[in-house]
Amino acid sequence: MSLEQLSSLDRSTLRERALAALRSAVTSGQYRPGDHLGEVDLAERLGVSRGTVREALRHLQQEGLVSPGARGMLRVRALSVTEVAELFRVRAALEGLAVAEIIARPDRQVAVQQLRAALAALAGAGDDFGTRLRADLGFHLLLCQLSGNSMLVDSWRHLEGRMQVTVMSLDPPSWGAMTSEDRHAPIVDALERADVSAAVAVVHEHMRRAAEQYADVHSR
């Protein structure tokens, strides 16, 4: 584990940096679902107090990234197949609303052009997991942002860490298929046609297939 030493920073910055470092370690897969997160070990690695680590872990628990295990020890949260299905259904609702609101906007074609550029970033992401995951989540975040609905964006971002942990638990062929350009292009095509029902249906199908793929991998 290569967590950056933070001891030279002031206390408020320490809290923020410790939280950012631990969140990144969880969402990037340095710590896997089920891994124990010990305060003493993390404090030593980061060069901060146990209290600072405890505050950071409390935030991660509120974000749904860690959960208490045996004897109250915190572990990286492992989402069940049911929880992942629920996560993708919520995403379908949020992103279905996003595409409907984009189509209703007068600048829809500008949004389509921006999403085409995001598709190109997906196509050029190659096989590096981090690059591909950032491009995939970047596409979906942009979709929400282009709706112009700030509450929608806030709701989506609240789920972002759990999305990352979910994808991190998949094998490379599975996440590669889920994040391919071909899986995302039909969403933009429907937006370009200003077909609300088709755009919403494509988003829901996209999320349904992702949830099924996750369930299939974890039933093996």
Wavefront OBJ file of the C-alpha trace (Angstrom):
o trace
v 0.000 0.000 0.000
v 1.459 3.366 -1.006
v -0.555 5.953 0.891
v 1.082 9.407 0.873
v 2.560 10.711 4.147
v 0.486 13.734 5.198
v 2.031 14.825 8.521
v 3.396 18.152 7.260
v -0.066 19.585 6.567
v -2.241 21.652 8.930
v -5.068 19.905 10.790
v -7.992 20.946 8.563
v -6.043 20.046 5.436
v -4.944 16.798 7.080
v -8.559 15.743 7.568
v -9.421 16.532 3.964
v -6.308 14.877 2.526
v -6.641 11.793 4.726
v -10.249 11.387 3.593
v -9.281 11.867 -0.063
v -6.392 9.382 0.231
v -8.514 6.695 1.878
v -11.424 7.224 -0.509
v -9.045 6.882 -3.456
v -7.489 3.720 -1.965
v -10.937 2.142 -1.671
v -12.394 3.230 -5.004
v -9.217 2.414 -6.971
v -9.113 -1.139 -5.623
v -5.993 -0.791 -3.448
v -8.313 -2.058 -0.732
v -10.797 -4.657 -1.933
v -14.347 -5.326 -0.720
v -14.124 -7.097 2.643
v -10.624 -5.806 3.484
v -10.166 -4.640 7.081
v -9.313 -0.957 7.576
v -7.350 -0.707 10.812
v -6.932 2.724 12.384
v -3.413 2.035 13.684
v -2.084 0.752 10.367
v -3.692 3.542 8.349
v -2.474 6.221 10.770
v 1.090 4.934 10.429
v 0.893 4.796 6.640
v -0.510 8.308 6.376
v 1.583 9.791 9.180
v -1.464 11.187 10.975
v -3.253 10.552 14.274
v -5.740 7.765 14.816
v -8.355 10.454 15.446
v -7.830 11.884 11.964
v -8.145 8.423 10.441
v -11.256 7.744 12.532
v -12.901 10.919 11.189
v -12.057 9.938 7.621
v -13.427 6.419 8.085
v -16.613 7.861 9.584
v -17.097 9.915 6.420
v -16.499 6.859 4.245
v -19.078 4.950 6.261
v -21.590 7.755 5.626
v -20.765 7.520 1.916
v -21.510 3.798 1.976
v -17.940 2.755 1.118
v -17.098 1.046 4.417
v -19.212 -0.862 6.924
v -18.708 -2.431 10.355
v -17.832 -6.112 10.439
v -17.104 -8.536 13.270
v -16.438 -6.809 16.606
v -17.159 -3.446 14.999
v -14.051 -3.444 12.797
v -14.551 -1.397 9.643
v -14.152 -3.107 6.297
v -14.493 -2.029 2.686
v -18.148 -2.547 1.943
v -19.046 -5.448 -0.318
v -22.359 -4.725 -2.006
v -24.708 -7.688 -2.376
v -26.185 -8.598 -5.757
v -29.501 -7.154 -4.525
v -27.863 -3.861 -3.520
v -26.094 -3.598 -6.867
v -29.392 -4.182 -8.673
v -30.913 -1.402 -6.561
v -27.964 0.865 -7.337
v -28.402 0.410 -11.082
v -32.170 0.958 -10.841
v -31.561 4.275 -9.079
v -28.998 5.200 -11.724
v -31.527 4.314 -14.433
v -34.072 6.640 -12.826
v -31.573 9.494 -12.498
v -30.057 9.162 -15.947
v -33.471 8.545 -17.523
v -34.544 11.908 -16.098
v -31.285 13.429 -17.373
v -31.867 12.392 -20.997
v -35.466 13.636 -20.873
v -34.325 17.028 -19.589
v -31.518 17.273 -22.157
v -34.009 16.688 -24.974
v -36.233 19.443 -23.586
v -33.374 21.959 -23.609
v -32.866 24.400 -26.517
v -29.136 23.580 -26.592
v -29.692 19.828 -27.075
v -27.405 19.627 -30.115
v -24.549 21.190 -28.153
v -25.071 18.524 -25.493
v -25.015 15.828 -28.167
v -21.682 17.132 -29.468
v -20.183 17.070 -25.966
v -21.403 13.523 -25.409
v -19.941 12.456 -28.770
v -16.596 13.743 -27.503
v -17.064 11.721 -24.309
v -17.769 8.652 -26.466
v -14.484 9.269 -28.280
v -12.703 9.353 -24.911
v -14.270 5.974 -24.099
v -13.168 4.569 -27.436
v -9.608 5.773 -26.848
v -9.359 4.622 -23.237
v -7.617 1.361 -24.157
v -7.270 -1.488 -21.681
v -6.030 0.461 -18.668
v -8.647 -0.020 -15.971
v -8.318 3.378 -14.318
v -8.453 5.272 -17.612
v -11.462 3.309 -18.842
v -13.348 3.639 -15.562
v -12.771 7.405 -15.469
v -13.975 7.718 -19.074
v -17.069 5.619 -18.348
v -18.079 7.500 -15.203
v -17.152 10.769 -16.889
v -19.651 10.039 -19.671
v -22.470 9.330 -17.225
v -21.646 12.320 -15.022
v -21.590 14.579 -18.080
v -24.977 13.190 -19.097
v -26.362 14.296 -15.722
v -24.608 17.668 -15.793
v -25.958 18.478 -19.253
v -29.481 18.090 -17.903
v -28.966 21.372 -16.038
v -30.515 19.821 -12.914
v -28.162 20.376 -9.969
v -30.164 18.144 -7.595
v -29.900 15.295 -10.093
v -26.123 15.747 -10.297
v -25.779 15.819 -6.499
v -27.806 12.611 -6.191
v -25.683 10.866 -8.825
v -22.415 11.953 -7.220
v -23.581 10.621 -3.863
v -23.576 7.148 -5.457
v -20.303 7.535 -7.358
v -18.037 5.820 -4.810
v -20.299 2.780 -4.646
v -20.347 2.650 -8.444
v -16.549 2.519 -8.479
v -16.350 -0.189 -5.814
v -18.928 -2.234 -7.727
v -17.018 -2.067 -11.000
v -13.728 -2.804 -9.195
v -15.102 -6.175 -8.096
v -15.567 -7.374 -11.691
v -13.072 -9.264 -13.818
v -11.450 -7.385 -16.765
v -13.577 -8.944 -19.560
v -16.740 -7.998 -17.692
v -15.842 -4.394 -16.945
v -14.431 -4.006 -20.450
v -17.784 -4.947 -21.962
v -19.716 -2.728 -19.559
v -17.635 0.345 -20.387
v -17.405 -0.073 -24.160
v -18.300 2.718 -26.562
v -20.906 0.458 -28.213
v -22.834 0.224 -24.923
v -23.094 4.025 -24.721
v -23.531 5.205 -28.324
v -27.273 4.325 -28.520
v -27.955 6.789 -25.694
v -26.426 9.639 -27.682
v -28.128 8.494 -30.907
v -31.541 8.703 -29.212
v -30.706 12.154 -27.847
v -29.735 13.333 -31.307
v -33.118 12.165 -32.648
v -34.854 13.936 -29.719
v -36.692 10.670 -29.021
v -37.470 10.818 -25.301
v -39.057 7.390 -24.976
v -36.207 5.725 -26.874
v -33.530 7.582 -24.882
v -35.096 6.626 -21.540
v -35.562 3.028 -22.699
v -31.915 2.792 -23.811
v -30.688 4.126 -20.450
v -32.846 1.632 -18.541
v -31.656 -1.234 -20.749
v -28.037 -0.143 -20.288
v -28.410 -0.275 -16.500
v -30.382 -3.523 -16.540
v -27.675 -5.275 -18.553
v -24.952 -3.932 -16.241
v -26.787 -5.263 -13.173
v -27.311 -8.649 -14.831
v -23.666 -8.835 -15.825
v -22.626 -8.152 -12.242
v -25.042 -10.816 -10.941
v -23.740 -13.327 -13.487
v -20.104 -12.767 -12.500
v -20.871 -13.152 -8.786
v -22.939 -16.302 -9.254
v -20.030 -18.238 -10.764
l 1 2 3 4 5 6 7 8 9 10 11 12 13 14 15 16 17 18 19 20 21 22 23 24 25 26 27 28 29 30 31 32 33 34 35 36 37 38 39 40 41 42 43 44 45 46 47 48 49 50 51 52 53 54 55 56 57 58 59 60 61 62 63 64 65 66 67 68 69 70 71 72 73 74 75 76 77 78 79 80 81 82 83 84 85 86 87 88 89 90 91 92 93 94 95 96 97 98 99 100 101 102 103 104 105 106 107 108 109 110 111 112 113 114 115 116 117 118 119 120 121 122 123 124 125 126 127 128 129 130 131 132 133 134 135 136 137 138 139 140 141 142 143 144 145 146 147 148 149 150 151 152 153 154 155 156 157 158 159 160 161 162 163 164 165 166 167 168 169 170 171 172 173 174 175 176 177 178 179 180 181 182 183 184 185 186 187 188 189 190 191 192 193 194 195 196 197 198 199 200 201 202 203 204 205 206 207 208 209 210 211 212 213 214 215 216 217 218 219 220
